[in-house]
Amino acid sequence: MSGTPGETAGAAVPETARSFLVEHGLVAGGETPVWTPLTGGVSSELWRVDLADRTICVKGALERLKVEGDWRAPVSRNTVEWDWLTFAATVVPGRAPEPLAHDEARGLFAMSYLPARDHPVWKARLLDGAVQQDEAAEVGSLIGRLHAASAGDRDLARRFATDGNFASLRIDPYLMATAARHPDLSGEFERIVRRTTTTRLAVVHGDVSPKNILIGPSGPVLLDAECAWYGDPAFDLAFVVNHLVLKTLVVPGRREALTASARALVDAYVRHVTWEPAGSALDRAAALLPALLLARVDGLSPVEYLDAGRQGAVRAVARKLLLGARPSALPTVIASAIDMLGSAPK
């Protein structure tokens, strides 16, 4: 399940996917499943599969992602996501889809399907103006719990030694591609990349975006972990806060609520930071935040809801933060970015 569950018509279901269900015992003899393609992501094929007794979701990774640029990534990330789902199921049961079956050779796995009627996508709620600090705090707590559970775990460090995968999906398309468009910032980006890629402290989800978070009856549910990597947990924190900052440009009258939500998320996250001084994690996230702001307008995966004027505002603010004497405290960087975006010409 990825992003906003939405049906599309006419897409063929590969025979490998049909065989996968049969061979892993998910389909009863003589049963004819109903396959519905789902939309919402750029990196995978995704289907809702209605069976006689339940509905499940089947996911397969694409080699070439569905973006304008030529963005390719190893399909082995399907196994990475499966490994993350099995990890999350032991640490935070119910806060990620339940893993059901995996076929590494086919690059497919099956997981539970979570219906939109009682699991709305957080991104849609935010864009509709439903900005609630308690939801943001629960997201921060969930990320923190996952990081704390994996910190210092040598077995997980070996399982998620996925440096090449993370580079293909995050470092290259976000940070390196953006640096190429801003040569005068290349030194700053090189420092950020070097520190991020050499910090190995916990299992990083890698795509903690509101489009990958469902607000379920018992709290947030985290999706789409194909970027998972044993590395710098500050990346997840900066990645999700970045989305709250960007939405201050497009959600009318909710700037203060989004600012408070970002603060609540950070505060809740910090309560779980036991593997290092909390200030160290926050400082790294503070350095990453303006780089990720710029990446969401000039990297290979720009956010779709910013027009040219707002993209220009983000570009100007992010560059100013990267070039200037940026404060190291993450809450201060968040407040500064939001204030400058609020006053920037659009």
Stockholm file with secondary structure:
# STOCKHOLM 1.0

chainA/1-346         MSGTPGETAGAAVPETARSFLVEHGLVAGGETPVWTPLTGGVSSELWRVDLADRTICVKGALERLKVEGDWRAPVSRNTVEWDWLTFAATVVPGRAPEPLAHDEARGLFAMSYLPARDHPVWKARLLDGAVQQDEAAEVGSLIGRLHAASAGDRDLARRFATDGNFASLRIDPYLMATAARHPDLSGEFERIVRRTTTTRLAVVHGDVSPKNILIGPSGPVLLDAECAWYGDPAFDLAFVVNHLVLKTLVVPGRREALTASARALVDAYVRHVTWEPAGSALDRAAALLPALLLARVDGLSPVEYLDAGRQGAVRAVARKLLLGARPSALPTVIASAIDMLGSAPK
#=GR chainA/1-346 SS CCSSCCBCSSCCCCHHHHHHHHHTTCSCTTCCCEEEEBCSCSSEEEEEEECSSCEEEEEEECSBCSSSSCCBCCTTHHHHHHHHHHHHHHHSTTSSCCEEEEETTTTEEEEECCCTTTSCBHHHHHHTTCCCHHHHHHHHHHHHHHHHHHTTCHHHHHHTCCHHHHIIIIIIIIIIHHHHHCGGGHHHHHHHHHHHHHCCCEEECSCCCGGGEEEETTEEEECCCTTCEEECTHHHHHHHHHHHHHHTTTSTTCHHHHHHHHHHHHHHHHTTCCSSCHHHHHHHHHHHHHHHHHHHHHSSSCCTTCCHHHHHHHHHHHHHHHHSCCCSCHHHHHHHHHHHHHHSCC
#=GC SS_cons         CCSSCCBCSSCCCCHHHHHHHHHTTCSCTTCCCEEEEBCSCSSEEEEEEECSSCEEEEEEECSBCSSSSCCBCCTTHHHHHHHHHHHHHHHSTTSSCCEEEEETTTTEEEEECCCTTTSCBHHHHHHTTCCCHHHHHHHHHHHHHHHHHHTTCHHHHHHTCCHHHHIIIIIIIIIIHHHHHCGGGHHHHHHHHHHHHHCCCEEECSCCCGGGEEEETTEEEECCCTTCEEECTHHHHHHHHHHHHHHTTTSTTCHHHHHHHHHHHHHHHHTTCCSSCHHHHHHHHHHHHHHHHHHHHHSSSCCTTCCHHHHHHHHHHHHHHHHSCCCSCHHHHHHHHHHHHHHSCC
//
